[in-house]
Amino acid sequence: MRSVSMEKTQTQVIVNEFIRSVYNWMAIGLGLTGFIALYVSNSPNMIRLIYGNQVLFFGLIIGELGLVFYLSARVQKIQASTATALFILYAALNGVTLSFIFLIYTSSSITSTFFICAATFVSCSIYGMVTKRDLTSLGGFMAMGLIGIIIASVVNMFIRSSGMSMVISYIGVFVFVGLTAYDTQKLKNMAITQPAGLEAGVVRKGAIMGALALYLDFINLFLMLLRILGNRR
């Protein structure tokens, strides 16, 4: 009985350390994104450079997508330090491209939406962590919803319908709420099932990929809520 209890305790310690590492890296990424977005939005020269040059702006967007795909495909073959650097670079580039929100929305609405998003995100993460229900099927359903959102967003870039944009935002909130709970449970299961004695670098790469998944959930949930709740300047 004592050995079983000790094993459970050790497993819980491993899970807690891994999850803590994931959230620490996620917080670093979010903090860096927010700082750079605010800095760029307060720099007229940076604004003219980025938003006055469509080639540069879309080049940054493509660069961000490329980093995500590269990390996802090559994480097992690159060094932990490289994975960490790429995650930090992605968060920085995202800060540059998201600086527009400070130009479009009031600071008070950005702040209030951030806290609403944070509270929603934490609630969903806690649910994903403690629920006994297997959320695998939910994750698959939300992934299909995400594909639908991407397609609808691309179409709306051409038709420019404010009504469609609002519908996409409401559906997006629902999708990223579900993905947050699913990704959190997936990370918990990953921590529980990972073999004992894994190299620190392997654990670090797992934490970075987990942080990236939750970072993307948070950022997209925030943007969807901002479209709904944000007050424009």
C-alpha positions in Angstrom: 0.0 0.0 0.0 2.8 2.4 0.9 4.6 1.7 -2.4 1.4 2.4 -4.4 0.9 5.6 -2.4 4.4 6.7 -3.0 4.1 5.9 -6.7 1.0 8.0 -7.0 2.6 10.9 -5.2 5.7 10.7 -7.5 3.4 10.6 -10.5 1.5 13.7 -9.3 4.8 15.5 -8.7 5.9 14.8 -12.3 2.5 15.9 -13.7 2.6 19.1 -11.6 6.2 20.0 -12.7 5.4 19.4 -16.3 2.2 21.4 -16.3 3.9 24.2 -14.3 6.6 24.3 -17.0 4.0 24.5 -19.8 2.2 27.4 -18.2 5.4 29.2 -17.4 6.5 29.1 -21.0 3.0 30.1 -22.1 3.1 33.1 -19.8 6.5 34.1 -21.1 5.2 33.9 -24.6 2.0 35.9 -23.8 4.0 38.5 -21.9 6.5 39.0 -24.8 3.7 39.2 -27.3 1.8 41.9 -25.3 5.0 43.9 -24.6 6.0 44.0 -28.3 2.5 44.7 -29.5 2.2 47.7 -27.2 5.7 48.9 -28.1 5.0 48.7 -31.9 1.6 50.4 -31.5 3.3 53.4 -29.8 6.0 53.7 -32.5 4.8 55.7 -35.5 7.9 54.6 -37.5 7.2 50.9 -36.8 3.5 51.3 -37.7 4.4 52.9 -41.0 7.1 50.3 -41.7 4.8 47.3 -41.0 1.3 48.4 -42.1 2.5 50.7 -44.9 4.2 47.7 -46.6 1.9 44.9 -47.4 4.7 42.7 -48.6 6.4 43.0 -45.2 3.2 42.5 -43.2 2.1 39.3 -45.1 5.7 38.1 -45.0 5.5 38.3 -41.2 2.2 36.4 -41.2 3.7 33.7 -43.5 6.8 33.6 -41.3 4.6 32.9 -38.2 2.8 30.1 -39.9 6.0 28.6 -41.1 7.4 28.6 -37.6 4.4 26.8 -36.2 4.4 24.2 -38.9 8.2 23.7 -38.6 8.0 23.3 -34.8 5.2 20.8 -35.0 6.9 18.7 -37.7 10.5 18.9 -36.5 10.3 19.2 -32.7 11.5 15.6 -32.2 14.6 16.2 -34.3 15.8 19.6 -33.1 17.5 20.6 -29.8 15.4 21.8 -26.9 17.2 25.2 -27.0 16.2 25.5 -30.7 12.6 24.7 -30.0 12.6 27.3 -27.2 14.2 30.0 -29.4 11.6 29.3 -32.1 8.7 29.6 -29.7 10.1 32.9 -28.4 10.6 34.2 -31.9 7.0 33.2 -32.8 5.7 35.0 -29.8 7.7 38.1 -30.8 6.5 38.1 -34.4 3.0 37.6 -33.2 3.4 40.7 -31.0 4.4 42.7 -34.1 1.4 41.6 -36.2 -1.1 41.9 -33.3 -0.1 45.5 -32.6 -3.1 46.6 -34.7 -5.5 45.9 -31.9 -4.1 48.9 -29.9 -4.8 51.0 -32.9 -8.4 49.8 -33.4 -9.7 49.2 -29.9 -9.7 51.3 -26.8 -7.2 50.4 -24.1 -10.0 49.9 -21.5 -11.8 47.4 -23.7 -8.6 45.5 -24.4 -7.8 45.3 -20.7 -11.3 44.2 -19.7 -11.5 41.6 -22.5 -8.1 40.3 -21.5 -9.3 39.6 -18.0 -12.5 38.0 -19.2 -10.4 35.8 -21.6 -8.0 34.9 -18.8 -10.9 33.9 -16.4 -12.5 31.8 -19.2 -9.2 30.2 -20.1 -8.4 29.3 -16.5 -11.9 27.8 -16.0 -11.6 25.7 -19.1 -8.1 24.5 -18.2 -9.2 23.5 -14.7 -12.1 21.6 -16.3 -9.7 19.8 -18.7 -7.4 19.0 -15.8 -10.0 17.6 -13.3 -12.7 16.0 -15.5 -13.0 12.3 -15.8 -14.6 12.5 -19.2 -12.4 11.7 -22.2 -12.3 14.8 -24.3 -10.8 13.2 -27.4 -14.0 13.3 -29.4 -14.5 16.9 -28.3 -11.1 17.7 -29.6 -11.8 16.2 -33.0 -15.1 18.1 -33.3 -13.5 21.4 -32.3 -10.7 20.8 -34.8 -13.3 20.5 -37.6 -14.9 23.7 -36.3 -11.5 25.4 -36.5 -11.1 24.4 -40.1 -14.6 25.8 -40.8 -13.6 29.1 -39.1 -10.5 29.4 -41.2 -12.4 28.8 -44.4 -15.2 31.2 -43.4 -12.6 33.9 -42.4 -10.9 33.6 -45.8 -14.2 33.9 -47.6 -15.1 36.9 -45.5 -11.9 38.7 -46.5 -13.5 39.1 -49.9 -17.1 39.7 -49.0 -16.4 41.8 -45.9 -19.6 41.1 -44.1 -19.8 42.4 -40.5 -22.6 40.0 -39.7 -20.6 37.0 -40.9 -17.6 38.3 -38.9 -19.6 38.4 -35.8 -21.0 34.9 -36.3 -17.4 33.6 -36.9 -16.4 35.3 -33.6 -19.1 33.6 -31.6 -18.4 30.2 -33.1 -14.7 30.9 -32.5 -15.2 31.5 -28.8 -17.1 28.1 -28.5 -14.3 26.3 -30.5 -11.4 27.7 -28.5 -13.1 27.1 -25.2 -13.4 23.5 -26.2 -9.8 23.3 -27.5 -8.5 24.8 -24.3 -10.1 22.0 -22.2 -9.0 19.3 -24.7 -5.4 20.5 -25.0 -5.1 20.8 -21.2 -6.4 17.2 -20.7 -4.0 16.0 -23.5 -1.1 17.6 -21.7 -2.1 16.0 -18.4 -2.3 12.6 -20.0 1.1 13.2 -21.7 2.7 14.0 -18.3 1.1 10.9 -16.7 2.2 8.5 -19.4 5.7 9.8 -20.2 8.3 7.2 -19.3 10.4 7.8 -16.1 13.9 9.1 -16.6 13.3 11.1 -19.8 16.1 13.5 -20.7 15.5 17.1 -19.6 15.7 18.2 -23.2 12.9 15.9 -24.3 10.7 17.1 -21.4 11.5 20.7 -22.3 10.4 20.2 -25.9 7.2 18.6 -24.7 6.6 21.6 -22.5 7.3 24.0 -25.3 4.9 22.3 -27.6 2.3 22.3 -24.9 2.9 26.0 -24.2 2.5 26.7 -27.9 -0.9 24.9 -28.1 -2.3 26.7 -25.1 -0.7 30.0 -26.2 -2.6 29.7 -29.6 -5.8 28.8 -27.8 -5.5 31.9 -25.5 -4.6 34.3 -28.3 -7.4 33.2 -30.6 -9.9 33.2 -27.8 -8.9 36.7 -26.8 -9.2 37.9 -30.4 -12.7 36.4 -30.8 -13.8 37.9 -27.6 -12.3 41.3 -28.5 -14.3 41.3 -31.8 -17.5 40.8 -29.7 -16.8 42.9 -26.6 -14.2 45.5 -27.8 -15.0 49.2 -28.2 -13.5 50.7 -31.3 -11.7 54.0 -31.2 
